[in-house]
Each structure stands twice: as structure tokens, then as C-alpha cells.
């Protein structure tokens, strides 16, 4: 990963580069930014830049042996740690650690370094298993970092989502974090500082990675050949999340971000058309679980945007032309009496489907409950 491959985030790139050039590189860095902002790609590009044998002022060369090993995620001096679930029997009878998921992690990261936790979860399990960074993982990290550098330069430990560190795991890492082996750099990549233990936060230098602007996302989509109208709609929906923008840009759904489905669904819910609701639930059941969850996230956003439209007007609501046309009349049915209940119902359905509940039953039940809320 080179800096030039990262969408936007010019200021964050420059701050990382200046810290290295000016000899102010901390041994523990926290790249804190929302999902899809590019904090993990920045970590990868920064490690590649430092290892590069022919780097220039602003980027790695991309062609030297070190860069080629980084490109395939096989550089011996870069180590990864990430949340996982315990396997019944880890290889060799040892406790599960990130090494048991090395091939899956490499495949997911090569697909996209902008991925979120749900994409990673579905990459390694079809069940709703709890992901963690275990005490065994802390031992695994310490063991790897105790090894000498393969190329005699810096060693990196990129720890994705330190908010999954438990207290015992963090305590195991503290000594190594405070007194790391020579030329060892920790890069923590986080999306939620409120869930990170204070013992970790107090020992790292935090660089806040901002959410991508709408202009940056729109321009990035246009450069990929996405039609202007489609790019505009995707941009409004993803709210700075490049990972979700890529999902929608490459979606096979002709209605893109489910706007037509949502409009039809609200109409059948309002009229309580049982036959249509059952048929709609059957069709939604045929979609992948991830697509079903994407639709519910879209529906949740539309409830929120209609509430904003109802009380604050068009200037603050994030809607495309099709959504605005429908919501001119529909927004009157989303108000302070039912908005909270609607969002709770949709959120509950999301978590039920995420937990492998039978989606046809979940969505039909949700539809009837939405009917009563709209009629209230």
C-alpha cells in the first residue's frame, strides 16, 4: 500500500511523513478514525514507506523488493494483530491466536484495507461469534516482537481495533509497550476511543484521522467511472465511509442503496398489505445476510433523515432526488411520537439477522410493527 493509493487524508499523510523525517517518530502510535476513513491503509502505507529502499519525499517507490513484499503482505518485519474467535483446537494444540487466521487476514486485507469489523467477521465465520484479542494473543505478540529484524531495520506491529483488548490482555502487553525491543513500532488502528482502555491510551501518541468529506468520496467514485448521479447518491448515504461506498459502487442491486425497496416497503407497511409484505419478505430472504443488514441500515438512516426533513427542512436532510420526492409526503408520518420506536424496531431486526435469526420471519414481523408505528 502506497500513500498515493489512499483516498484523501493528505494532512494525515503529511503528519506521518514529517514525524519520521524530523526524527520524532513515537514507538507507539494510535491512528484514530471512523470506519472507512482510511486509518488502516495509512498504517500499511507508513510501514511500507519506512521500509522502502528508494523512497522519495512523499511516498515509497512501489518497485523495490521491500515494497513488493509489502504489496503481498509478506514482509517479515511487519506483524499484524486483530480480533478473532477461539477455535476448538488450534494448530499444534496451542491456544488460538492471530497466527491461526493469517491466511484469512491476508486475503481480506488484499481485498480491501478499508474493511469494517462486520466484513472481517463474515470472512472468518458465518455465525455471530464473539471476536476478541485474548491473553494468548498478547503472548503471541510478545514472542514475535522478541525476534530480530529480518532486514535489520524497523519492526512493526499493526494492531487493528485495540478496543477489543481486554484488561488481562492489555496488562500482558504493557511492559513491551513501555519498553519495546529496539527499532520496534506499535501502530494501533482504532475506530472508537471510548472503548479503549486508559492504560493503552496513555502510552500512545494519538493521530486523529478525520471522516472523509463528501467531496472526497464523490470525486473518488467519479474517478472509478461511477456515473455522476449514482456517485451523488452513494456519497450522501455512506457519510464518509469509503468501504461502504465501494460496496455500493460494485453492488449488483440495480436500485443501488435500496431506495426503491424502501419506498415500496413503507407503502405496503402503511396499507398493511399482507400479501405484498409476505412476498417482499420472501424476496429479501433470498438476499445474503450482509445485504439484508445493509438494507436495514439504509432504512434506519431514512427514518432519521425523514425526521430531520420533517422538523428542520431540506437543507439538513441528506437525500437524493428520488428520496426527496417520496419524503415530501412521507416525512409527515415520521415524528417525535414514533421515530424512536421505529429506529429501535429496525435496530432489533438488524441484530436478530446478525445473530442468524430466520430473516423471513424477522422482516415480516418487523413490517407489521412498522405499520402500527406509521399509523400512530
C-alpha positions as CSV (number, residue, x, y, z in Angstrom):
1,X,0.0,0.0,0.0
2,X,1.4,3.4,-1.1
3,X,0.2,6.8,0.1
4,X,-1.0,7.6,-3.4
5,X,-3.4,4.7,-3.2
6,X,-5.2,6.2,-0.2
7,X,-8.2,8.4,-1.0
8,X,-8.0,11.8,0.6
9,X,-6.3,12.3,4.1
10,X,-3.5,14.4,2.7
11,X,-2.9,16.2,6.0
12,X,-2.7,12.9,7.9
13,X,-0.2,11.6,5.4
14,X,2.0,14.7,5.8
15,X,1.9,14.5,9.5
16,X,3.1,10.9,9.5
17,X,5.9,11.7,7.0
18,X,7.1,14.7,8.9
19,X,7.3,12.8,12.2
20,X,9.6,10.3,10.5
21,X,11.7,12.8,8.6
22,X,12.2,15.0,11.7
23,X,13.2,12.1,13.9
24,X,10.1,12.5,16.1
25,X,8.7,9.0,15.4
26,X,7.0,7.6,18.5
27,X,7.4,4.0,19.3
28,X,3.6,3.7,19.8
29,X,1.1,5.5,17.5
30,X,-2.7,5.4,17.6
31,X,-4.4,6.1,14.3
32,X,-7.9,7.0,15.5
33,X,-10.6,7.4,12.8
34,X,-14.1,6.2,11.9
35,X,-14.7,3.1,9.9
36,X,-13.9,3.6,6.3
37,X,-11.7,6.7,6.9
38,X,-8.5,5.0,5.8
39,X,-6.6,4.7,9.1
40,X,-5.6,1.0,8.4
41,X,-4.4,1.9,4.9
42,X,-2.4,4.8,6.4
43,X,-0.7,2.3,8.8
44,X,0.2,0.0,5.9
45,X,1.5,2.8,3.7
46,X,3.6,4.3,6.5
47,X,5.2,1.0,7.3
48,X,6.0,0.4,3.6
49,X,7.4,3.9,3.3
50,X,9.8,3.4,6.2
51,X,11.0,0.0,4.9
52,X,11.3,1.3,1.3
53,X,14.9,1.3,-0.1
54,X,14.1,4.0,-2.6
55,X,11.5,6.2,-1.0
56,X,11.1,9.8,-2.2
57,X,9.8,12.8,-0.2
58,X,6.2,11.8,-0.2
59,X,5.9,8.1,-0.9
60,X,7.5,4.7,-1.2
61,X,8.8,3.6,-4.6
62,X,6.5,0.6,-5.0
63,X,9.1,-1.4,-7.0
64,X,11.9,-2.3,-4.7
65,X,12.0,-5.8,-3.1
66,X,10.7,-4.4,0.2
67,X,7.7,-2.7,-1.4
68,X,6.9,-5.8,-3.4
69,X,6.8,-7.9,-0.1
70,X,4.6,-5.2,1.5
71,X,2.2,-5.3,-1.5
72,X,1.7,-9.1,-1.0
73,X,1.5,-8.6,2.8
74,X,4.5,-10.9,3.3
75,X,7.2,-8.6,4.6
76,X,8.9,-10.5,7.5
77,X,9.2,-7.3,9.7
78,X,5.6,-6.4,9.7
79,X,3.3,-8.2,12.1
80,X,-0.5,-8.0,12.5
81,X,-2.8,-8.5,15.4
82,X,-6.6,-8.3,15.1
83,X,-9.8,-9.6,16.8
84,X,-10.7,-13.3,16.2
85,X,-12.7,-16.1,17.8
86,X,-11.2,-19.1,19.6
87,X,-11.1,-22.2,17.5
88,X,-11.9,-25.5,19.3
89,X,-8.5,-26.9,18.5
90,X,-5.8,-24.6,17.4
91,X,-2.9,-26.0,15.3
92,X,-0.5,-27.9,17.4
93,X,-2.8,-27.9,20.4
94,X,-1.9,-24.4,21.3
95,X,-4.4,-21.7,22.2
96,X,-5.8,-19.7,19.3
97,X,-4.0,-16.6,18.3
98,X,-4.0,-14.4,15.2
99,X,-1.5,-16.7,13.5
100,X,-4.3,-19.2,13.1
101,X,-6.0,-16.7,10.9
102,X,-3.0,-15.4,8.9
103,X,-4.3,-16.6,5.5
104,X,-7.8,-15.3,6.0
105,X,-6.5,-11.9,7.2
106,X,-4.1,-11.6,4.3
107,X,-7.0,-12.4,1.8
108,X,-9.4,-9.9,3.5
109,X,-6.8,-7.1,3.6
110,X,-5.8,-7.7,0.0
111,X,-9.4,-7.4,-1.0
112,X,-9.7,-4.1,0.8
113,X,-7.8,-2.5,3.7
114,X,-10.9,-0.2,4.3
115,X,-13.0,-3.1,5.7
116,X,-15.0,-2.9,8.8
117,X,-15.4,-5.4,11.7
118,X,-18.6,-7.0,10.2
119,X,-16.8,-7.7,6.9
120,X,-13.9,-9.3,8.8
121,X,-16.3,-11.3,11.0
122,X,-18.1,-12.8,7.9
123,X,-14.7,-13.5,6.3
124,X,-13.9,-16.0,9.1
125,X,-17.3,-17.3,10.3
126,X,-20.9,-17.4,9.1
127,X,-22.0,-17.4,12.7
128,X,-22.4,-14.5,15.1
129,X,-19.4,-15.4,17.2
130,X,-17.7,-13.0,19.7
131,X,-14.4,-11.6,18.5
132,X,-11.6,-10.9,20.9
133,X,-8.0,-10.1,21.5
134,X,-7.1,-12.8,24.0
135,X,-4.3,-13.2,26.6
136,X,-2.9,-15.9,24.3
137,X,-2.7,-13.2,21.6
138,X,-0.6,-11.0,23.9
139,X,1.8,-13.8,24.5
140,X,2.0,-14.3,20.7
141,X,2.7,-10.6,20.1
142,X,5.5,-10.5,22.7
143,X,7.1,-13.6,21.2
144,X,7.0,-12.3,17.7
145,X,8.5,-8.9,18.7
146,X,11.3,-10.5,20.6
147,X,12.7,-11.9,17.3
148,X,15.4,-9.9,15.5
149,X,14.5,-7.8,12.5
150,X,14.9,-9.8,9.3
151,X,16.3,-6.8,7.3
152,X,18.0,-5.1,10.2
153,X,15.6,-2.1,10.2
154,X,12.3,-1.3,11.9
155,X,9.8,-3.9,13.0
156,X,6.1,-3.0,13.0
157,X,3.2,-4.4,15.0
158,X,-0.1,-3.2,13.5
159,X,-2.9,-3.9,15.9
160,X,-6.3,-3.4,14.4
161,X,-9.1,-2.4,16.7
162,X,-7.4,-2.2,20.2
163,X,-10.9,-1.5,21.6
164,X,-11.2,-5.4,21.6
165,X,-8.3,-5.6,24.1
166,X,-9.4,-7.0,27.5
167,X,-7.8,-5.8,30.7
168,X,-5.8,-9.0,31.2
169,X,-4.6,-8.9,27.5
170,X,-3.6,-5.2,27.8
171,X,-1.8,-5.8,31.1
172,X,0.3,-8.5,29.4
173,X,1.3,-6.0,26.7
174,X,2.1,-3.0,28.9
175,X,5.7,-3.9,29.6
176,X,6.5,-4.5,25.9
177,X,4.6,-1.3,25.0
178,X,6.5,0.8,27.6
179,X,9.9,-0.8,26.8
180,X,9.7,-2.2,23.3
181,X,12.6,-4.0,21.6
182,X,15.0,-1.8,19.6
183,X,13.5,-0.3,16.4
184,X,10.0,-1.6,17.1
185,X,7.0,0.5,16.4
186,X,3.4,-0.2,17.5
187,X,0.7,1.2,15.3
188,X,-2.8,0.9,16.8
189,X,-5.7,1.3,14.4
190,X,-8.9,2.3,16.2
191,X,-12.4,3.4,15.4
192,X,-13.7,4.0,18.9
193,X,-11.5,5.7,21.6
194,X,-14.2,5.4,24.2
195,X,-13.8,1.6,24.3
196,X,-10.0,1.6,24.5
197,X,-8.5,1.1,28.0
198,X,-6.9,4.1,29.5
199,X,-3.7,2.2,30.2
200,X,-3.3,1.9,26.4
201,X,-4.4,5.4,25.5
202,X,-2.0,6.9,28.0
203,X,1.0,5.2,26.3
204,X,0.4,6.1,22.7
205,X,0.7,9.2,20.5
206,X,-2.7,9.7,19.0
207,X,-3.3,11.0,15.5
208,X,-6.9,11.7,14.7
209,X,-7.9,10.6,11.2
210,X,-11.0,12.6,10.1
211,X,-14.0,11.3,8.3
212,X,-13.7,11.6,4.6
213,X,-15.6,14.6,3.2
214,X,-18.4,14.2,0.7
215,X,-16.4,15.9,-2.0
216,X,-13.5,13.4,-1.5
217,X,-15.8,10.4,-1.7
218,X,-17.7,11.8,-4.7
219,X,-14.5,12.6,-6.6
220,X,-13.1,9.1,-5.7
221,X,-16.2,7.4,-7.1
222,X,-16.2,9.5,-10.3
223,X,-12.5,8.6,-10.9
224,X,-13.5,5.0,-10.8
225,X,-16.0,5.5,-13.5
226,X,-19.2,5.6,-11.4
227,X,-22.0,7.7,-13.1
228,X,-22.4,11.1,-11.6
229,X,-26.0,10.6,-10.4
230,X,-25.1,7.3,-8.8
231,X,-21.9,8.7,-7.2
232,X,-24.0,11.5,-5.7
233,X,-26.5,9.1,-4.2
234,X,-23.8,6.8,-2.7
235,X,-21.9,9.8,-1.3
236,X,-25.0,11.0,0.6
237,X,-25.6,7.6,2.1
238,X,-22.2,6.4,3.2
239,X,-21.4,9.6,5.2
240,X,-17.6,9.4,4.6
241,X,-17.2,5.6,4.8
242,X,-15.1,4.6,1.8
243,X,-15.6,0.9,2.5
244,X,-19.4,1.2,2.2
245,X,-19.0,3.4,-0.8
246,X,-17.1,0.7,-2.6
247,X,-19.7,-1.9,-1.6
248,X,-22.4,0.2,-3.1
249,X,-20.4,1.1,-6.2
250,X,-19.9,-2.5,-7.1
251,X,-23.3,-3.7,-6.0
252,X,-25.3,-5.8,-8.4
253,X,-28.5,-4.3,-6.9
254,X,-30.0,-2.2,-9.8
255,X,-31.6,0.1,-7.2
256,X,-28.2,0.7,-5.6
257,X,-28.7,1.6,-2.0
258,X,-32.2,0.1,-1.7
259,X,-34.2,3.3,-2.1
260,X,-36.8,1.7,-4.3
261,X,-37.2,-1.2,-2.0
262,X,-37.6,1.1,1.0
263,X,-40.3,3.2,-0.7
264,X,-42.3,0.1,-1.7
265,X,-41.8,-1.4,1.7
266,X,-43.1,1.7,3.5
267,X,-46.2,1.8,1.3
268,X,-47.1,-1.8,1.9
269,X,-46.5,-1.3,5.6
270,X,-48.7,1.7,5.8
271,X,-51.6,-0.1,4.0
272,X,-50.9,-3.3,5.8
273,X,-50.9,-5.3,2.5
274,X,-50.3,-8.7,3.9
275,X,-49.8,-10.5,0.6
276,X,-47.2,-7.9,-0.5
277,X,-45.5,-8.0,2.9
278,X,-45.2,-11.8,2.7
279,X,-43.9,-11.6,-0.9
280,X,-41.4,-8.9,0.0
281,X,-40.1,-10.8,3.0
282,X,-39.6,-13.9,0.7
283,X,-37.6,-11.8,-1.8
284,X,-35.5,-10.2,0.9
285,X,-34.8,-13.6,2.4
286,X,-33.1,-14.6,-0.9
287,X,-30.5,-11.9,-0.4
288,X,-27.3,-12.5,1.5
289,X,-27.4,-11.8,5.2
290,X,-25.0,-8.9,4.6
291,X,-27.3,-7.4,2.0
292,X,-30.3,-7.7,4.4
293,X,-28.3,-5.9,7.1
294,X,-27.3,-3.2,4.6
295,X,-31.0,-2.7,3.7
296,X,-31.9,-2.3,7.4
297,X,-29.0,0.2,7.9
298,X,-30.4,2.1,5.0
299,X,-33.9,2.0,6.4
300,X,-32.6,3.2,9.8
301,X,-30.9,6.1,8.0
302,X,-34.1,7.0,6.1
303,X,-36.1,7.2,9.3
304,X,-33.5,9.6,10.7
305,X,-33.4,11.7,7.5
306,X,-37.2,11.9,7.3
307,X,-37.4,13.0,10.9
308,X,-34.8,15.7,10.1
309,X,-36.8,16.7,7.0
310,X,-40.0,16.9,9.0
311,X,-38.6,19.2,11.6
312,X,-35.6,21.0,10.1
313,X,-36.3,21.1,6.3
314,X,-34.4,20.1,3.2
315,X,-31.2,21.9,4.0
316,X,-30.1,19.5,6.7
317,X,-31.6,16.2,5.3
318,X,-29.2,14.0,3.3
319,X,-31.4,12.8,0.5
320,X,-31.1,12.2,-3.2
321,X,-33.8,13.3,-5.7
322,X,-35.8,10.0,-5.5
323,X,-35.8,10.0,-1.7
324,X,-36.8,13.7,-1.6
325,X,-39.7,13.2,-3.9
326,X,-41.0,10.3,-1.8
327,X,-40.3,12.0,1.5
328,X,-42.2,15.3,0.7
329,X,-45.3,13.5,1.8
330,X,-43.9,10.5,3.8
331,X,-41.9,12.6,6.3
332,X,-45.1,13.8,7.9
333,X,-45.5,10.2,9.2
334,X,-42.1,10.3,11.0
335,X,-42.3,12.4,14.1
336,X,-41.4,12.6,17.7
337,X,-44.2,10.1,18.6
338,X,-42.9,7.2,16.6
339,X,-39.3,7.9,15.3
340,X,-37.5,6.4,18.4
341,X,-39.7,3.3,18.3
342,X,-39.2,2.8,14.6
343,X,-35.4,3.0,15.0
344,X,-35.5,0.6,17.9
345,X,-37.6,-1.9,15.9
346,X,-35.2,-1.7,12.8
347,X,-32.1,-2.0,15.1
348,X,-33.6,-5.0,16.8
349,X,-34.2,-6.7,13.4
350,X,-30.7,-5.9,12.4
351,X,-29.2,-7.6,15.5
352,X,-31.6,-10.6,15.1
353,X,-30.5,-11.1,11.5
354,X,-26.9,-10.6,12.5
355,X,-27.5,-13.4,15.1
356,X,-28.6,-15.8,12.4
357,X,-32.4,-15.5,13.1
358,X,-34.7,-16.6,10.3
359,X,-34.8,-13.4,8.2
360,X,-38.2,-14.1,6.5
361,X,-39.9,-14.2,9.9
362,X,-37.9,-11.3,11.3
363,X,-38.7,-9.0,8.3
364,X,-42.4,-9.9,8.1
365,X,-42.8,-9.3,11.9
366,X,-40.9,-6.0,11.6
367,X,-43.3,-4.9,8.7
368,X,-46.4,-5.3,10.8
369,X,-44.8,-3.5,13.7
370,X,-43.8,-0.7,11.4
371,X,-47.4,-0.5,10.2
372,X,-48.7,0.3,13.7
373,X,-46.0,2.9,14.3
374,X,-46.8,4.7,11.0
375,X,-50.5,4.7,11.8
376,X,-49.9,6.1,15.2
